Amino acid sequence: MPPVIPAPAPAPAPAPRRRPSWAGRDFRVQTAAAFVSGLGSAAAPVAAAFAVLGAGGSAGDVGWVTAARLLPAVVFVLLGGALADRLPRHRVMVAANVGSAAAQAAFAVLVLTGHPQLWQMLALSAAAGTAQAFYMPAAQGVVLAAVDPADAGRAFAFYRLALNAAQIGGTALGGVLVAAVGPGWVLAADAAGFALAAGLRTLLRVPPPARAREASANLARELLEGWQEFASRRWLWAVVLQFAVVMACVLATESVYGPVVAAQRLGGARPWGLALAAQGVGMVAGGLLMLRWRPRRILLAGNWGVLAFALPAAALAASAPVPVLAGAMLLSGVGTEVFGVNWMVALQQEIPAERMARVSAYDWLGSLVLSPVGTAVAGPVAVWTGLTGALWAAAGVTAALALLAVAVPEVRQLRRAQPGVVRAGHPGGVPEPAAVTPG
């Protein structure tokens, strides 16, 4: 009788696929909420610009409406940062999202029911900007605190990929929908997105900061602590000063000059929306790059990305056809992610968690402080120098500042920290910052 050969043991069932260590619950909720609100917010600037133009406004009026949204962000962002380090950050974000939803809904009603007056659009833009001032530092603190430092670069790249996917869909749909159904419905969609994001953020489980229990906490003292943290790092304030001017140039180009050039030379909202969508595609490409690339000198790599910010203004100044403009926008999107991911890594690596929102507030303040001025004077500057001259100036200043920032030793030499060594003050520990050596 032949020997009985035992049947082979069944192969073990594959282990269930686990999420990466950086994809915790709060990180997933915040990413989903940011994606939802980002869809509408990406389309809203196109809708607002064409709402102003459709009501008989000029390029200068578009600049004033944009500035009205930015100015309250500058005025209130420090208060927002102090509150976000004192209160549960998700509650601050929910309240800010509700305020943004209300302002955008009112703007939509005005556009859909008649001819909005300039003062009405200015007031509602200012209300939305005030809400954003309280949202931005809190959101930055939640994302940075929810990430495992060992995988910070990958996590931040993924988070920004989600934002940029929303940017692509929102800008592409924004241009198409503004042309198809008018800007009012796009603004209404933005309001709905903010409302849904507020609901999602109620699911966050952010513990109250320890400082919330300090009855003697003084708001002025807390702002001073944040300033001391900010001013003591030359790499930090040097880049923020750079971005104060760069963002003014970029926002003037994308919020004022771009729509005007599109209306005059490119055929209206649709091609401009497609060009903005190409920028979103570039951001996704940059995010995919940053999922794998871990540059040793994080801010040196990031500032090379800033050079690409000058390309859209140069393409518009040169009266480039839509495909060339879209290519310039795509490359600027890649540069945005190369800078943005490395900047988030630097902040998480170097700034204590309990002061993160206040430092982020100074970061936002510096980056936005000249933006209202830039958008407000964009129209008069274009009248004085000509639209083409204003665009070439924006491109040249942006490129020059990108190169000047690299000349600062602390910017050029700040290195990615090695994993394994932790510093007190960060959730789960954060690698000790690498020394910045001269030369």
C-alpha positions, 0 to 999 in steps of 0.5 A: 500500500503506497504511503499516504502523503499528507495534504499541504497545510493551507497557506496562512491568510494574509495579515490585514493591511495596517495603516501606516503609523502616521495615519492616526484617527485625528490625522485622518479626520483632519485630512478628510475635513481639509479636503472637503472644505478645500474643494469649495475654497479652491473655486471661491477666489475664481467665483469672487473675482468674476462676481466683482467683474460681473457686477461692473467692478474693475481690476482694482475692485477685485483687488480690494475685495481680496484685500478685505479677506486678507486684512482681518487674517493679519489683524486677528491671527495672533489672537487665533494662535494664542487661543489655539494654544489655550483652548481645545484646537478642534473647537476653535476650528469648528467655530471658524468653519461655521463663521466661514460657512455663514459668510460665504452663504451670505455672499452667495445669496447676494450674488444669486438674488441681484447685483451685490454692492462693492461694500457688501462684498467687502464686508462679507470677505472681511468676515470670512477672513476673520474666521480664517484667522482663527482657523489657521494656527489651530489647524497647523497645530492639530496636524503637526501634533497628530503625526509620528515624528519618525514619518513626518515627511511622508505624513505631511506630504500625504496631507498636502496631497489631499489638499492639492487633490481638492485644489485640482477639483475645486479650481477646475470645477470653479472655472467651468461652473462660473462659466456655466451657472455663474459665481453665486452657485460656486460660492454656495458650494463653498459655504456647504463645504465649510459646514460639512468640514465643521461637522467632521471636525467635531469628531476630532479627539484633541486633548485640552492643552495643559496650559488651559488649566493655568488660571493665571495665564495671561494672553499678552505674556503668551503672545510674548512667549510665542514671539520669543520662540519665533525671533530666536530662530533666524532661519524661521524669521528670515523665511517668513520675511521672504514670504511676506513679499513673495506672497504679496506678489503671488496673490496679486498675480493669481487673484488680480492679474490672472483673472484680468489677463484671462478675461482680456486675452485668454477667453474668460474664466474657463481657461484660467480655471484650467491653468489653476487646475494645472497648478494643482496637478503640479502640487500633487506631483510635488507631493508624490515626490516628497513622499520619497525624497528626504533632503538632508538640508530641508530649507535649502531644498525648500527654497529652490522650490520657491524659485518656481513661484515666479513662473506664472507671473512671467508666463502671463507677462509674456502673453504665453498661450494657455498650454504654456501658462498651464505648464508654468502653473504646474511647475509652480505647484511642484515648487509649492510642495517642495517648500511646503513639506520641508517647511512643516518638517522644520517646524515640527522638528524645531518648535515645542508643541505647546507653543506651536500654534503661537509660532504658527500664528507669527508665521502666518502673520509674517507671510500675510502681512503685506498680502492685503497691500499687494492685492489692494495696490495691484490695480493702481500699479498695473495702471502706472506700469502697465499690466505687463510691467507689473507682472514682470516686476512680480516675477523678478522680485519673487525670484530674487527673494528666493535666492536671497533667502538661501544666502542666510546660513541658517536657512541654507544649513538647517539639517533634517534631524536623525530619528531616535533622539527625542526632545521634551515638549513634543507629543511622542517625542521629536528628534533633537534638531541638528546643529546649524554649523557655520560655512 
